[in-house]
Amino acid sequence: MDISSKTSKEVGALGERVAALYLRRHGFTIRDRNVARKTGELDIIAQKEDTLHFVEVKTILTDRFPREGDRGDSYDDPSLNLHEQKIRKVARTGEWYVLENAWEGEWQVDGCLVWLRRGDGMAKVSYLPQIV
């Protein structure tokens, strides 16, 4: 399935669905998605054991997946969009979520990078635990 004509919003939504599936397959329970408040938006709120994970998902369309050792301009890198200011907004919004939901366990902010291949819609995921 060629996905090169998808809008950036559609690509982002598809990347979030891929990330949620990845997390489920790795033992997480998805508690909520796309929670928006004044402080920002939480893409995915997942739980594994007694820890809440606020997962910021960054997705890009690419012609090829990165290979081991790829650096810099040799491939498209969604982590370039996972900058410090965005991570701080996620952490602030996560604090709000913890307080509003009276969560008493541990919590952390994670990242999830998703590459979607234009020609066939295949995905590659890289999970980044505790980016704060």
Backbone as a ProteinNet text record, in pm:
[ID]
protein_1_A
[PRIMARY]
MDISSKTSKEVGALGERVAALYLRRHGFTIRDRNVARKTGELDIIAQKEDTLHFVEVKTILTDRFPREGDRGDSYDDPSLNLHEQKIRKVARTGEWYVLENAWEGEWQVDGCLVWLRRGDGMAKVSYLPQIV
[TERTIARY]
83.7	0	88.4	82	159.7	97	176.6	123.7	184.2	248.3	317.3	222.5	94.6	1	-67.2	-32.3	-92.9	-49.2	-140	-105.7	-18.9	43.7	127.8	44.2	-79.2	-167.6	-200.1	-226.7	-254.7	-132	-15.2	109.9	130.7	108.2	123	27	-99.2	-199.1	-162.7	-115.8	-73.9	46.1	140.6	257.4	218	119.3	72.8	5.2	-69	-130.7	-23.7	78.8	189.8	261.1	286.8	354.9	272.2	140.9	54.1	57.2	54.6	63.2	196.6	304.4	437.6	439.9	386.4	386.9	305.4	187.7	105.5	182.7	249.9	327	443.8	482.7	594.2	547	423	374.7	311.8	290.3	227.9	76.5	5.1	-138.5	-157.8	-234.3	-261.1	-378	-352.6	-455.9	-531.9	-462.8	-526.3	-441.1	-504.2	-430.8	-480.7	-390.2	-421	-496.1	-438	-494.8	-436.1	-522.8	-477.4	-521.5	-429.8	-456.1	-384	-399.4	-332.7	-181.8	-125	19.9	73.5	-12.6	33	-53.2	-2.4	-74.7	11.3	-54.7	11.6	-33.1	62.1	27.3	-27.1	50.9	10.1	41.7	-55.5	-32.8	-44	66.5	71.5	113.8	83.7	124.7	191.1	299.8	366.8	401.6	344.2	357.5	306.5	386.8	341.8	392.7	425.1	479.3	393.8	360.9	294.4	402.2	376.5	469	395.7	445.6	393.2	481.8	426.5	507	481.1	586.8	581.5	624.8	537.8	562.7	602.5	709.8	754.4	764.6	695.3	683.5	727.5	796.1	829.5	805.5	780.6	778.1	920.1	958.2	1092.9	1091.3	1196.6	1209.3	1274.5	1355.9	1421.7	1439.9	1444.4	1466.2	1613.9	1642.1	1783.3	1846.9	1976	2052.9	2148.7	2193.5	2290.4	2407.6	2440.6	2554.2	2519	2395.6	2354.6	2361.9	2413.9	2424.3	2398.6	2355.3	2345.8	2253.9	2305.1	2224.6	2200.1	2252.2	2239.3	2100.1	2015.4	1877	1790	1658.9	1563.1	1554.2	1559.9	1567.5	1453	1351	1240.2	1281	1394.2	1435.5	1471.8	1495.5	1524.5	1404.7	1286.1	1165.1	1133.9	1218.6	1199.7	1296.3	1268.2	1359.7	1324.4	1414.9	1403.6	1274.6	1235.8	1114.4	991.6	984	870.5	868.6	982.7	991.3	946.6	984.6	941.1	789.3	727.8	581.9	514.3	569.4	512.9	525.6	640.4	660.8	562.9	542.6	446.9	304.6	268.1	134.5	121.4	228.7	229.5	208.5	271.1	250.5	103.7	42.4	-100.7	-180.8	-151.4	-225.8	-212.5	-90.6	-64.4	-147.3	-149.8	-226.3	-376.8	-424.5	-568.7	-620.5	-537.5	-580	-533.8	-478.2	-431.5	-342	-255.9	-161.3	-55.5	-32.7	63.6	188.7	194.8	312.7	416.9	514.9	619.9	563.6	628.6	594	718	714.7	829.3	784	871.1	846.7	936.8	875.5	947.4	925.3	1007.7	990.5	969.8	904.8	886.6	902.7	1004.6	1031.7	974.3	902.4	839.6	878.5	932.7	960.7	854.8	786.1	688.3	743	757.2	811.7	702.9	732.4	634.5	573.4	655.7	610.9	516.5	534.4	453.6	388.6	413.3	349.8	408.9	517	580.9	640.8	652	697.1	816.5	901.1	1010.7	993.7	1010.9	990.2	1115.9	1148.1	1255.2	1198.9	1201	1146.1	1259.1	1237.4	1339.4	1286.1	1321.8	1271.7	1339	1264.4	1312	1396.5	1333.5	1407.4	1423.3	1363.9	1381.9	1468.5
-117.7	0	124.3	201.5	324.4	431.9	487.5	589.3	726.9	744.2	870.6	989.6	966.9	1078	1118	1052.3	1085.2	1223.7	1294.2	1424.2	1402.2	1508.5	1494.1	1452.2	1500.2	1460.2	1310.6	1261.1	1118.4	1033	1081.3	1009.4	1002.2	1113.2	1115.2	1019.1	1018.7	928.3	782.4	752.4	615.7	575.6	667.1	639.7	613.3	685.8	663	526.1	484.9	351.1	242.4	261.8	165.9	159.9	275.7	280.6	211.2	233.7	169.4	17.5	-29.8	-174	-229.4	-157.1	-198	-209.6	-108.4	-109.5	-227.6	-251.5	-365.9	-496.3	-510.7	-633.8	-650.1	-541.2	-545.8	-535.1	-572.5	-586.8	-464.8	-357.9	-238	-247	-181.5	-160.9	-15.2	8.9	146.8	199.1	302.8	361.4	472.7	548.1	661.8	707	784.7	839.7	980.5	1062.3	1199.1	1279.5	1285.1	1363.3	1503.9	1601.8	1740.7	1827.2	1909.5	2008.6	2136.6	2241.8	2369.1	2351.9	2262.4	2245.1	2166.3	2096.8	2018.8	1895.7	1804.9	1682.6	1561.5	1457.3	1329.3	1233.5	1187.8	1099.4	966.4	900	770.2	766.8	722.1	696.4	545.9	485.4	340.3	303.8	181.7	133.5	-2.6	-19.5	-149.4	-169.9	-274.6	-300.8	-179.3	-122.2	-10	125.1	135.4	259.8	309.8	438.8	504.5	555.4	541.6	587.7	687.6	811.1	912.6	908.9	857.1	828.3	932.7	1005.1	1101.8	1030.1	1031.7	959	1058.6	1028.4	1107.8	1013.9	1051.5	966.3	1041.6	971	1029	926.6	979.1	895.7	887.6	771.1	753.2	657.6	661.7	567.3	437.8	447.6	326.9	340.8	227.9	226.9	249.4	308.2	324.7	188.4	182.8	60.5	87.9	-16.6	-3.7	81.9	183.4	268.9	392.1	402	522.4	642.8	752.2	874.2	995.4	1101.9	1231.3	1231.7	1281.8	1299.6	1171.1	1057.3	934.4	872.8	923	875.4	980.1	964.2	1053.6	1016.1	1115.3	1089	1158	1082	1144.7	1200.7	1157.1	1207.9	1356	1407.9	1551.2	1635.2	1576.1	1645.5	1621.7	1547.9	1517.6	1605.8	1735.2	1831.6	1859.9	1926.1	1950.2	2022.2	2123.3	2198.3	2107.6	2021.9	1931	1831.6	1780.3	1683.5	1748.2	1873.9	1945.5	1961.1	1991.3	2004.3	1871.8	1763	1631	1603.3	1635	1612.4	1695.2	1822.9	1907.8	1853.3	1809.5	1754.5	1621.4	1545.2	1420.2	1446.8	1552	1588.7	1619	1694	1723.8	1594	1501.2	1375	1295	1288.8	1217	1275.4	1407.5	1472.9	1453.3	1476	1465.1	1323	1224.7	1085.5	1020.5	1101.3	1053.6	931	933.5	823.3	827.2	715.2	711.8	631.9	574.8	496.1	580.5	512	578.2	620.8	720.1	758	811.5	807.1	853.5	897.7	974.9	1019	938.3	877.1	795.2	852.9	811	847.9	723.2	739.7	629.9	687.5	641.7	688.3	587.6	637.5	549.2	596.3	504	527.3	452	519.3	455.2	461.4	344.7	339.6	375.7	476.2	530.7	425.3	344.8	253.7	144.4	95	-20.2	-5.1	106.2	129.3	49.1	-22.1	-98	-0.2	-46.3	42.1	-16.8	73.4	38.4	127.6	68.8	140.1	134.1	245.2	250.3	313.3	237.3	283	339.6	460.2	529.6	549.3	462.3	477.5	593	656.4	762.6	867.8	946.1	1049.7	1177	1180.1	1294.3	1248.7
0	0	0	-104.4	-116.8	-27.4	63.2	155.7	130.3	16.8	-10.4	-23.7	-48	-63.7	68.1	178.9	308.9	354.6	422.2	480.2	604	651.6	770.7	891.5	899.8	1009.7	1001	880.3	861.8	892.5	852.7	882.5	1033.4	1103.6	1249	1317.2	1272.6	1332.5	1306.7	1185.8	1154.8	1240.1	1256.8	1341.7	1485.5	1536.5	1673.9	1687.2	1584.4	1588.5	1586.9	1504.1	1498.3	1633.3	1694.1	1823.4	1931.7	1932.1	2031.9	2015.1	1892.1	1866.2	1914.9	1886.6	1933	2085.7	2153.7	2300.2	2354	2296.4	2340.3	2324.7	2212.9	2186.7	2283.2	2347.3	2442.2	2587.3	2611.7	2748.6	2812.5	2736.1	2789.7	2772.2	2861.3	2846.6	2807.6	2703.1	2661.9	2744.5	2824	2910.6	2842	2755.2	2691.2	2573.2	2484.3	2369.3	2340.7	2290.8	2247.7	2353.4	2471.2	2581.1	2572.6	2551.9	2534.9	2652.4	2697.5	2801.2	2762.2	2843.3	2814.5	2800.6	2878	2879.4	2760.8	2688	2573.9	2550.8	2468.7	2436.4	2466.7	2517	2542	2431.5	2349.9	2238.5	2288.7	2374.7	2427.9	2577.3	2654.7	2796.7	2813.3	2850	2863	3004.1	3042.2	3173.7	3157.9	3229.4	3237.1	3383	3440.3	3583.1	3660	3749.2	3831.6	3782.7	3653.2	3599.3	3483.3	3488.9	3375.8	3281.1	3152.2	3048.7	2960.3	2957.4	2867.2	2743.2	2634.6	2515.7	2407.6	2372.3	2263.6	2135.5	2035.3	1910.5	1801.8	1731.4	1616.8	1497	1390.2	1272.7	1148	1058.1	927.6	818.1	699.1	579.5	526.2	478.5	427.9	309.4	229.5	118.6	163.2	269.2	322	472.5	538	682	712.5	828.3	867.1	892.4	865.3	891.7	1006.3	1070	1178.6	1132.3	1209.6	1177.5	1095.7	1044.1	970.3	1063.6	1014.4	1093.3	1004.7	1068.8	1001.8	881.7	769.6	649.4	572.5	619.4	542.2	550.7	639.3	646	713.9	695.2	760.9	908.2	995.7	1139.4	1214.1	1257.9	1331.1	1466.5	1522.1	1652.8	1647.2	1527.1	1514.3	1557.7	1555.9	1599.5	1747.7	1814.7	1956.7	2036.2	2035.3	2095.4	2241.3	2309.9	2454.3	2493.1	2417.5	2450.5	2443.5	2342.9	2328.9	2445.1	2482.4	2591.7	2723.4	2744.5	2866.1	2870	2755	2748.5	2782.7	2732.9	2763.2	2912.8	2970.9	3114.6	3197.6	3159.8	3232.7	3221.5	3103.4	3083.6	3157	3161.9	3238.5	3387.1	3438.9	3579.2	3605.7	3514.8	3527	3531.3	3439.8	3431.1	3561.2	3613.7	3738.4	3852.4	3863.6	3970.4	3952.6	3831.9	3808.6	3829.5	3800.4	3812.3	3942.7	4033	4163.7	4150.5	4049.6	4028.4	4136.9	4202.4	4312.1	4280.9	4162.9	4125.5	4053.5	3998.5	3921	3785.6	3724.2	3588.3	3518.6	3386.4	3309.5	3170.8	3104.3	2968.2	2875.9	2774.9	2677.7	2538.4	2446.2	2305.8	2222.8	2111	2017.4	1877.1	1805.7	1670.3	1572.5	1472	1373.4	1233.6	1155.4	1014.5	935.2	844.9	757	614.7	553.5	417.7	316.8	234.5	140.1	49	-11.3	-117.2	-73.1	50.9	92.2	229.8	298.6	428.1	542.9	518.7	626.9	728.4	854	961.4	1034.7	1084.8	1174.8	1297.3	1416.1	1542.2	1626.8	1689.1	1787.4	1913.7	2022.2	2150.8	2235.2	2289.5	2369.4	2511.3	2604.6	2741.2	2814.7	2902.7	2992.1	2922.7	2837.1	2765.2	2847.3	2967	3058.2	3172.9
[MASK]
++++++++++++++++++++++++++++++++++++++++++++++++++++++++++++++++++++++++++++++++++++++++++++++++++++++++++++++++++++++++++++++++++++

